[in-house]
Amino acid sequence: MSVKVRFYSYDVEFEFENSVEFPVVPQVGDEVNLLSFFKYQTSERIEYVENMEQLNLYNNAIVGDKTWCNDLQKNEIYVLIQLKFKRQ
């Protein structure tokens, strides 16, 4: 059974509202790489890479905090995870 995850960060503004499927809930202190969730050679992936380069941030981020949430409109339970990106 997988878990639905959404991200937020004070370093990067995410424009997507959809959840990402994880096999297990990432724990505080775990390292995640969002680049792997974008399909190869898509405009979204290219835009993400360009934005990260402009902000001088690495693609890898550390899970800083997590909270279980319930989206009543989508009838979806998910984990909201704060990501802390490292500067290059």
N, C-alpha and C positions, 0 to 999 in steps of 0.2 A: 504494500500500500504506500503510495507516495503522498507527499504533503504539498499544498500550494503555498508559495512564498511570494511576497511583494517586497520591494526595496525602497529605501529612501536614504539620502545622504545630504549632509550639509556642504559637501564638496561638489556634487554634481546634481543637476536637476533632471529627474527622469520624467519623460512625457508619456510613458505607457501606463495603462491602468490594469493590464492583464497580469495574472499570476504566472509564475514559473513553477514547473513541477520539479521537486527534489525527491530523491528516494528516502531521505531522512532529513529531519530539521537540522539546519546548520546551527552549531553551538557558538556561544560567545567566545571569541578568540579564533574561530576557524577562518581560513582564508578561502575566498571565493573569487572566481574570474567570470565576470558577466559576458565577456567576449564569446565564450562558448555557447551562449544562448541565442546568438544571432546566426542566421543561416549564412553560409559562406558567400561572399561576393554579392551581398544585397545592399541596397542604399542605406538601410538602417544600420548595418554593421559598419559600413564606410563612414557614415556620419558619426557613429559612436567613437570609432578610432580617431577620427579627426578632432572631435571635441576633447577627447582625453589628451591628445598631443598638445592642443592649444592651452589646456589647463595645466600642462606639465604633470599629469597624474599617471601612475601605473595602472594597468588593467586589473591587477589583483587588489582586493580590498579585504579588510578584516571585519568580521561581524562584531559590532560594538554593543548592540542591544537587540532584543527581540520581544515581540508582544503578539499574543494570539488575538485575532480580530474576526468580526463577523460582518460581511457585506450583505445587508438585508436586501438591497436591490438585485444583486446577482445570486442571492441565496448561497453564499460561499463562505466557508470558514478558511482562513489563511493565517500565515505568520508574517507579520510586518517586521522587517529586519533593517536595522541601521547599518550602513556600510561606511567604513573609514578608509579612504584611499590614501596611498602613500605618494608623496611628491617625488618627482624625478630629480 
